[in-house]
Amino acid sequence: MRQRPNFSEEELLREQGYQLIAGVDEVGRGPLAGPVVAAAVILPLAPHPSWLAQVQDSKQLPPLQREFLYDCIQEEALASAVGMVSHEAVDTEGILAATRQAMKLAVEGLSQSPDLLLIDHLRVPALPIPQRPLVKGDCRSLSIAAASIVAKVTRDRIMIELDGQFPGYGFSRNKGYATPEHLLCLRRLGACPVHRKSFAPVREALGGE
């Protein structure tokens, strides 16, 4: 049975004196095009709104449910913010550095300063805030799962907009990931301005440049 996120980690941290706990997650490390987007979310730990029972890793949710939960989080979270790093930065700085920068921007955008960060898998050394990385954090922590939803919905909307600007690659469907359709379009059309030229399939489409 698939593990569902809960507040166990957050409740343990509250017992240690932490009150404002931000979940942090990113979307977009793997795609061949578009930005990396991270989100930071501080949820109220009590009382629990009814929609919270639906929150889980964004990859496990259908699009309409993600949109519904995104709206709920925006309305009822104590604070929520996103950070975005461009495809150019991914190419120049590398995907790991770009991911950490997106997370840093998201945390810095929060309207309330968190006491501690629960981060899916990573640490962000540039942030002077206590941090706890969790392996498979979006499956364990509701705060991280909520952040994954905010990041996913935000990035999906960006990719739908980019599909209008750069038609022919199916960005509204594949969101920039290396689907067979996307790879076929890359071979046929070459790369567009928002492709990550440091990623192997894009380099190959550019003739190995």
VEXROSE-931095 format. One record per residue: residue number from 1; x, y, z of N, C-alpha, C in turn. Coordinates in steps of 0.2 Angstrom, whole numbers, plus 5000, padded with zeros to 4 digits. Layout:
REM VEXROSE-931095
(site NUM; (X; Y; Z); (X; Y; Z); (X; Y; Z))
...
This chain:
REM VEXROSE-931095
(site 1; (5004; 4994; 5000); (5000; 5000; 5000); (5004; 5006; 5000))
(site 2; (5003; 5011; 4996); (5006; 5017; 4995); (5006; 5021; 5002))
(site 3; (5012; 5024; 5004); (5012; 5028; 5010); (5009; 5034; 5009))
(site 4; (5005; 5037; 5014); (5002; 5043; 5013); (5005; 5048; 5018))
(site 5; (5006; 5054; 5016); (5010; 5059; 5020); (5005; 5061; 5027))
(site 6; (5009; 5063; 5032); (5005; 5065; 5038); (5009; 5070; 5042))
(site 7; (5007; 5072; 5048); (5010; 5077; 5051); (5015; 5074; 5057))
(site 8; (5017; 5068; 5056); (5021; 5065; 5061); (5028; 5069; 5062))
(site 9; (5031; 5071; 5057); (5037; 5074; 5057); (5036; 5081; 5060))
(site 10; (5031; 5084; 5058); (5029; 5091; 5060); (5028; 5091; 5068))
(site 11; (5024; 5086; 5070); (5022; 5086; 5077); (5028; 5085; 5081))
(site 12; (5033; 5081; 5079); (5039; 5079; 5083); (5043; 5086; 5084))
(site 13; (5043; 5090; 5078); (5047; 5096; 5078); (5044; 5101; 5083))
(site 14; (5037; 5101; 5083); (5033; 5106; 5087); (5035; 5104; 5094))
(site 15; (5036; 5098; 5096); (5038; 5096; 5103); (5045; 5098; 5105))
(site 16; (5049; 5100; 5100); (5055; 5102; 5101); (5056; 5110; 5101))
(site 17; (5050; 5113; 5100); (5049; 5120; 5100); (5049; 5124; 5094))
(site 18; (5049; 5120; 5088); (5048; 5124; 5082); (5040; 5125; 5081))
(site 19; (5039; 5131; 5079); (5032; 5133; 5078); (5030; 5133; 5070))
(site 20; (5034; 5137; 5067); (5032; 5138; 5059); (5037; 5134; 5055))
(site 21; (5034; 5128; 5053); (5038; 5123; 5049); (5036; 5124; 5042))
(site 22; (5041; 5125; 5038); (5039; 5126; 5030); (5041; 5119; 5027))
(site 23; (5037; 5116; 5023); (5038; 5111; 5018); (5041; 5114; 5012))
(site 24; (5046; 5111; 5009); (5049; 5113; 5003); (5050; 5108; 4998))
(site 25; (5048; 5109; 4992); (5049; 5104; 4987); (5050; 5107; 4980))
(site 26; (5052; 5103; 4975); (5053; 5106; 4968); (5050; 5102; 4963))
(site 27; (5049; 5105; 4957); (5047; 5101; 4951); (5051; 5103; 4946))
(site 28; (5053; 5099; 4941); (5056; 5101; 4935); (5063; 5100; 4935))
(site 29; (5066; 5095; 4939); (5073; 5093; 4938); (5074; 5089; 4932))
(site 30; (5070; 5085; 4930); (5071; 5080; 4924); (5069; 5082; 4917))
(site 31; (5065; 5087; 4916); (5062; 5089; 4910); (5068; 5092; 4905))
(site 32; (5067; 5092; 4899); (5072; 5094; 4894); (5070; 5101; 4892))
(site 33; (5065; 5104; 4895); (5063; 5111; 4893); (5060; 5115; 4899))
(site 34; (5060; 5121; 4900); (5057; 5125; 4905); (5061; 5126; 4911))
(site 35; (5058; 5129; 4916); (5061; 5131; 4922); (5061; 5126; 4927))
(site 36; (5065; 5126; 4932); (5064; 5122; 4939); (5060; 5127; 4943))
(site 37; (5055; 5124; 4946); (5050; 5128; 4951); (5050; 5124; 4958))
(site 38; (5051; 5128; 4963); (5051; 5126; 4970); (5045; 5129; 4973))
(site 39; (5043; 5126; 4978); (5038; 5130; 4983); (5039; 5128; 4990))
(site 40; (5037; 5133; 4994); (5038; 5133; 5001); (5031; 5134; 5004))
(site 41; (5029; 5130; 5009); (5022; 5130; 5012); (5022; 5129; 5019))
(site 42; (5019; 5134; 5023); (5018; 5133; 5030); (5011; 5132; 5031))
(site 43; (5009; 5126; 5033); (5002; 5124; 5035); (5001; 5125; 5042))
(site 44; (4995; 5126; 5043); (4992; 5126; 5050); (4992; 5119; 5053))
(site 45; (4995; 5117; 5058); (4995; 5110; 5061); (4989; 5109; 5064))
(site 46; (4985; 5114; 5066); (4978; 5112; 5069); (4974; 5119; 5069))
(site 47; (4968; 5118; 5068); (4964; 5112; 5066); (4965; 5110; 5059))
(site 48; (4964; 5103; 5058); (4965; 5101; 5051); (4959; 5102; 5047))
(site 49; (4960; 5106; 5041); (4954; 5106; 5036); (4953; 5100; 5033))
(site 50; (4947; 5099; 5031); (4945; 5092; 5028); (4948; 5091; 5022))
(site 51; (4950; 5096; 5017); (4954; 5094; 5011); (4961; 5091; 5012))
(site 52; (4964; 5092; 5018); (4970; 5090; 5020); (4971; 5082; 5019))
(site 53; (4966; 5079; 5020); (4966; 5071; 5019); (4967; 5069; 5012))
(site 54; (4966; 5074; 5007); (4968; 5072; 5000); (4975; 5074; 4998))
(site 55; (4978; 5077; 5002); (4985; 5080; 5000); (4990; 5074; 5000))
(site 56; (4993; 5073; 4995); (4999; 5068; 4994); (5004; 5071; 4989))
(site 57; (5009; 5067; 4988); (5014; 5068; 4982); (5010; 5070; 4976))
(site 58; (5012; 5076; 4973); (5008; 5079; 4967); (5008; 5074; 4962))
(site 59; (5013; 5070; 4961); (5014; 5065; 4955); (5008; 5060; 4956))
(site 60; (5005; 5059; 4962); (5000; 5054; 4962); (4993; 5056; 4962))
(site 61; (4993; 5063; 4960); (4986; 5066; 4960); (4984; 5068; 4952))
(site 62; (4978; 5067; 4951); (4976; 5069; 4944); (4976; 5077; 4944))
(site 63; (4976; 5080; 4938); (4977; 5087; 4937); (4971; 5091; 4940))
(site 64; (4965; 5089; 4940); (4959; 5093; 4943); (4960; 5093; 4950))
(site 65; (4962; 5087; 4953); (4963; 5087; 4960); (4968; 5091; 4963))
(site 66; (4974; 5091; 4959); (4979; 5096; 4961); (4977; 5103; 4960))
(site 67; (4973; 5105; 4955); (4971; 5112; 4955); (4967; 5114; 4961))
(site 68; (4962; 5109; 4963); (4958; 5110; 4969); (4962; 5111; 4975))
(site 69; (4967; 5107; 4976); (4971; 5107; 4982); (4976; 5113; 4982))
(site 70; (4978; 5115; 4976); (4982; 5121; 4975); (4978; 5127; 4978))
(site 71; (4972; 5128; 4976); (4967; 5133; 4978); (4966; 5133; 4986))
(site 72; (4965; 5127; 4988); (4964; 5126; 4996); (4971; 5129; 4999))
(site 73; (4976; 5126; 4997); (4983; 5128; 5000); (4984; 5136; 5000))
(site 74; (4982; 5139; 4994); (4983; 5146; 4994); (4979; 5150; 4998))
(site 75; (4973; 5147; 5000); (4968; 5151; 5004); (4969; 5150; 5011))
(site 76; (4972; 5144; 5013); (4972; 5142; 5020); (4979; 5141; 5023))
(site 77; (4984; 5141; 5019); (4991; 5140; 5022); (4992; 5146; 5026))
(site 78; (4997; 5146; 5031); (4999; 5152; 5034); (5004; 5156; 5030))
(site 79; (5007; 5152; 5025); (5011; 5156; 5020); (5013; 5151; 5015))
(site 80; (5013; 5154; 5009); (5015; 5150; 5003); (5019; 5154; 4998))
(site 81; (5024; 5151; 4995); (5028; 5155; 4990); (5031; 5150; 4985))
(site 82; (5033; 5153; 4979); (5036; 5149; 4974); (5043; 5153; 4972))
(site 83; (5048; 5149; 4970); (5054; 5151; 4967); (5055; 5148; 4960))
(site 84; (5057; 5152; 4955); (5058; 5149; 4949); (5065; 5151; 4946))
(site 85; (5068; 5146; 4943); (5075; 5147; 4940); (5075; 5144; 4933))
(site 86; (5077; 5148; 4928); (5076; 5147; 4921); (5080; 5142; 4918))
(site 87; (5078; 5140; 4912); (5082; 5135; 4909); (5089; 5137; 4907))
(site 88; (5090; 5143; 4906); (5097; 5146; 4905); (5101; 5145; 4911))
(site 89; (5099; 5146; 4917); (5102; 5144; 4924); (5104; 5137; 4924))
(site 90; (5099; 5133; 4922); (5100; 5126; 4923); (5106; 5124; 4919))
(site 91; (5107; 5127; 4913); (5112; 5126; 4908); (5119; 5128; 4911))
(site 92; (5119; 5134; 4914); (5125; 5137; 4916); (5128; 5135; 4923))
(site 93; (5123; 5133; 4927); (5124; 5132; 4934); (5124; 5124; 4936))
(site 94; (5120; 5121; 4932); (5119; 5114; 4933); (5112; 5113; 4937))
(site 95; (5109; 5107; 4936); (5102; 5106; 4939); (5102; 5106; 4946))
(site 96; (5107; 5104; 4950); (5107; 5104; 4957); (5107; 5111; 4960))
(site 97; (5112; 5115; 4957); (5113; 5122; 4960); (5106; 5126; 4958))
(site 98; (5103; 5124; 4952); (5097; 5128; 4950); (5092; 5126; 4955))
(site 99; (5091; 5119; 4957); (5086; 5117; 4961); (5087; 5121; 4968))
(site 100; (5093; 5121; 4971); (5094; 5124; 4977); (5092; 5131; 4977))
(site 101; (5094; 5135; 4971); (5092; 5142; 4971); (5085; 5143; 4970))
(site 102; (5081; 5139; 4967); (5074; 5139; 4967); (5071; 5138; 4974))
(site 103; (5073; 5133; 4978); (5071; 5132; 4984); (5072; 5139; 4989))
(site 104; (5078; 5141; 4988); (5080; 5147; 4992); (5075; 5153; 4990))
(site 105; (5074; 5154; 4984); (5069; 5159; 4982); (5062; 5158; 4985))
(site 106; (5060; 5152; 4985); (5054; 5151; 4988); (5053; 5152; 4995))
(site 107; (5058; 5150; 4999); (5058; 5151; 5006); (5059; 5159; 5007))
(site 108; (5063; 5162; 5004); (5064; 5169; 5005); (5057; 5173; 5003))
(site 109; (5053; 5170; 4999); (5047; 5174; 4997); (5041; 5173; 5002))
(site 110; (5042; 5169; 5007); (5037; 5167; 5012); (5035; 5174; 5016))
(site 111; (5029; 5175; 5017); (5027; 5181; 5021); (5028; 5180; 5028))
(site 112; (5029; 5174; 5031); (5032; 5173; 5037); (5038; 5169; 5037))
(site 113; (5043; 5171; 5042); (5049; 5167; 5042); (5049; 5161; 5046))
(site 114; (5050; 5155; 5042); (5050; 5149; 5046); (5055; 5147; 5051))
(site 115; (5053; 5143; 5056); (5058; 5142; 5061); (5063; 5136; 5059))
(site 116; (5060; 5132; 5054); (5063; 5126; 5052); (5060; 5124; 5045))
(site 117; (5065; 5121; 5041); (5063; 5119; 5034); (5063; 5111; 5034))
(site 118; (5057; 5108; 5032); (5057; 5101; 5030); (5058; 5101; 5022))
(site 119; (5063; 5098; 5020); (5065; 5098; 5013); (5065; 5091; 5010))
(site 120; (5062; 5090; 5004); (5062; 5084; 5001); (5069; 5082; 4998))
(site 121; (5073; 5078; 5002); (5079; 5075; 5000); (5085; 5080; 5001))
(site 122; (5085; 5086; 5000); (5090; 5091; 4999); (5091; 5095; 5006))
(site 123; (5097; 5098; 5006); (5098; 5104; 5010); (5100; 5110; 5006))
(site 124; (5099; 5116; 5008); (5100; 5122; 5005); (5105; 5126; 5009))
(site 125; (5111; 5125; 5008); (5116; 5128; 5012); (5116; 5136; 5013))
(site 126; (5113; 5139; 5007); (5113; 5146; 5007); (5108; 5149; 5012))
(site 127; (5104; 5145; 5015); (5098; 5147; 5019); (5100; 5146; 5026))
(site 128; (5101; 5152; 5030); (5103; 5151; 5037); (5097; 5149; 5042))
(site 129; (5094; 5144; 5040); (5088; 5141; 5044); (5089; 5134; 5045))
(site 130; (5087; 5132; 5051); (5088; 5124; 5053); (5084; 5120; 5047))
(site 131; (5087; 5115; 5045); (5084; 5111; 5040); (5084; 5104; 5042))
(site 132; (5079; 5100; 5039); (5079; 5093; 5040); (5077; 5090; 5033))
(site 133; (5082; 5087; 5030); (5080; 5084; 5023); (5077; 5077; 5025))
(site 134; (5072; 5075; 5021); (5068; 5069; 5021); (5068; 5065; 5015))
(site 135; (5071; 5059; 5015); (5070; 5055; 5009); (5063; 5053; 5008))
(site 136; (5061; 5054; 5001); (5054; 5053; 5000); (5049; 5057; 5004))
(site 137; (5052; 5064; 5005); (5048; 5068; 5010); (5041; 5070; 5007))
(site 138; (5040; 5070; 5001); (5033; 5071; 4998); (5028; 5065; 5000))
(site 139; (5031; 5060; 5001); (5027; 5054; 5003); (5026; 5053; 5011))
(site 140; (5030; 5057; 5015); (5030; 5057; 5022); (5027; 5063; 5026))
(site 141; (5028; 5069; 5023); (5026; 5075; 5026); (5021; 5079; 5023))
(site 142; (5016; 5080; 5026); (5010; 5084; 5023); (5013; 5091; 5020))
(site 143; (5017; 5094; 5024); (5020; 5101; 5022); (5024; 5100; 5016))
(site 144; (5028; 5095; 5015); (5032; 5094; 5009); (5027; 5092; 5003))
(site 145; (5022; 5088; 5004); (5017; 5086; 4999); (5013; 5092; 4997))
(site 146; (5011; 5097; 5001); (5008; 5103; 4999); (5012; 5107; 4995))
(site 147; (5019; 5107; 4997); (5023; 5111; 4993); (5024; 5108; 4986))
(site 148; (5024; 5102; 4985); (5025; 5098; 4979); (5019; 5100; 4974))
(site 149; (5013; 5101; 4977); (5007; 5102; 4974); (5007; 5109; 4971))
(site 150; (5009; 5114; 4975); (5010; 5121; 4973); (5015; 5122; 4967))
(site 151; (5021; 5118; 4968); (5026; 5119; 4963); (5024; 5115; 4957))
(site 152; (5020; 5110; 4957); (5018; 5106; 4951); (5013; 5110; 4947))
(site 153; (5008; 5113; 4951); (5003; 5117; 4947); (5006; 5123; 4944))
(site 154; (5010; 5126; 4948); (5014; 5132; 4945); (5018; 5131; 4939))
(site 155; (5022; 5125; 4939); (5026; 5124; 4933); (5021; 5121; 4927))
(site 156; (5016; 5117; 4929); (5012; 5115; 4923); (5009; 5121; 4919))
(site 157; (5007; 5126; 4923); (5004; 5132; 4920); (5009; 5136; 4916))
(site 158; (5015; 5136; 4918); (5020; 5139; 4914); (5021; 5135; 4908))
(site 159; (5022; 5129; 4908); (5023; 5125; 4902); (5017; 5125; 4897))
(site 160; (5011; 5126; 4900); (5005; 5127; 4895); (5006; 5134; 4891))
(site 161; (5008; 5139; 4895); (5009; 5145; 4892); (5015; 5145; 4886))
(site 162; (5020; 5141; 4888); (5026; 5140; 4883); (5024; 5136; 4877))
(site 163; (5019; 5132; 4878); (5016; 5128; 4872); (5013; 5133; 4867))
(site 164; (5010; 5138; 4870); (5007; 5143; 4865); (5013; 5147; 4862))
(site 165; (5018; 5148; 4865); (5024; 5152; 4862); (5028; 5148; 4858))
(site 166; (5029; 5142; 4859); (5033; 5137; 4855); (5029; 5131; 4853))
(site 167; (5024; 5132; 4849); (5020; 5126; 4847); (5024; 5120; 4843))
(site 168; (5022; 5114; 4844); (5025; 5109; 4840); (5028; 5104; 4844))
(site 169; (5029; 5106; 4851); (5033; 5101; 4855); (5028; 5097; 4860))
(site 170; (5022; 5099; 4860); (5017; 5096; 4865); (5019; 5098; 4872))
(site 171; (5021; 5104; 4874); (5023; 5106; 4881); (5017; 5105; 4885))
(site 172; (5011; 5107; 4882); (5005; 5107; 4887); (5003; 5100; 4889))
(site 173; (5006; 5095; 4885); (5004; 5088; 4887); (5010; 5085; 4891))
(site 174; (5016; 5086; 4888); (5022; 5082; 4891); (5026; 5087; 4896))
(site 175; (5024; 5093; 4897); (5027; 5098; 4902); (5035; 5098; 4901))
(site 176; (5037; 5096; 4896); (5044; 5097; 4894); (5048; 5090; 4896))
(site 177; (5045; 5085; 4898); (5048; 5079; 4900); (5049; 5075; 4893))
(site 178; (5054; 5070; 4894); (5057; 5067; 4888); (5052; 5061; 4886))
(site 179; (5046; 5063; 4884); (5041; 5058; 4881); (5043; 5056; 4874))
(site 180; (5041; 5050; 4872); (5042; 5048; 4865); (5040; 5054; 4860))
(site 181; (5034; 5057; 4861); (5032; 5062; 4857); (5037; 5068; 4857))
(site 182; (5039; 5070; 4863); (5043; 5076; 4863); (5050; 5074; 4860))
(site 183; (5053; 5068; 4861); (5059; 5067; 4858); (5058; 5067; 4850))
(site 184; (5053; 5064; 4848); (5051; 5064; 4840); (5051; 5071; 4838))
(site 185; (5048; 5076; 4841); (5047; 5083; 4839); (5054; 5086; 4839))
(site 186; (5058; 5085; 4844); (5065; 5087; 4845); (5069; 5085; 4839))
(site 187; (5069; 5079; 4837); (5072; 5077; 4831); (5070; 5080; 4824))
(site 188; (5063; 5081; 4824); (5060; 5084; 4818); (5061; 5092; 4818))
(site 189; (5060; 5095; 4823); (5060; 5102; 4823); (5067; 5106; 4826))
(site 190; (5071; 5101; 4829); (5077; 5104; 4833); (5074; 5108; 4839))
(site 191; (5079; 5110; 4843); (5077; 5113; 4850); (5074; 5120; 4849))
(site 192; (5070; 5122; 4854); (5067; 5129; 4854); (5071; 5133; 4859))
(site 193; (5070; 5139; 4860); (5073; 5144; 4865); (5073; 5141; 4872))
(site 194; (5068; 5138; 4874); (5067; 5136; 4881); (5070; 5129; 4883))
(site 195; (5073; 5126; 4878); (5075; 5119; 4879); (5082; 5120; 4883))
(site 196; (5083; 5115; 4887); (5090; 5115; 4891); (5095; 5111; 4887))
(site 197; (5100; 5116; 4884); (5105; 5113; 4879); (5110; 5109; 4882))
(site 198; (5110; 5109; 4889); (5115; 5105; 4892); (5113; 5097; 4893))
(site 199; (5106; 5096; 4892); (5104; 5089; 4893); (5105; 5085; 4886))
(site 200; (5107; 5079; 4887); (5109; 5075; 4881); (5104; 5075; 4875))
(site 201; (5098; 5073; 4876); (5094; 5073; 4870); (5093; 5080; 4867))
(site 202; (5094; 5085; 4870); (5094; 5092; 4867); (5100; 5093; 4863))
(site 203; (5106; 5091; 4866); (5112; 5092; 4863); (5112; 5088; 4856))
(site 204; (5109; 5082; 4857); (5109; 5078; 4851); (5105; 5081; 4845))
(site 205; (5099; 5084; 4847); (5095; 5087; 4842); (5099; 5093; 4839))
(site 206; (5103; 5096; 4843); (5107; 5102; 4840); (5113; 5099; 4836))
(site 207; (5114; 5093; 4835); (5120; 5090; 4832); (5126; 5089; 4836))
(site 208; (5125; 5089; 4842); (5130; 5087; 4847); (5134; 5093; 4849))
(site 209; (5132; 5099; 4848); (5135; 5105; 4849); (5136; 5106; 4857))
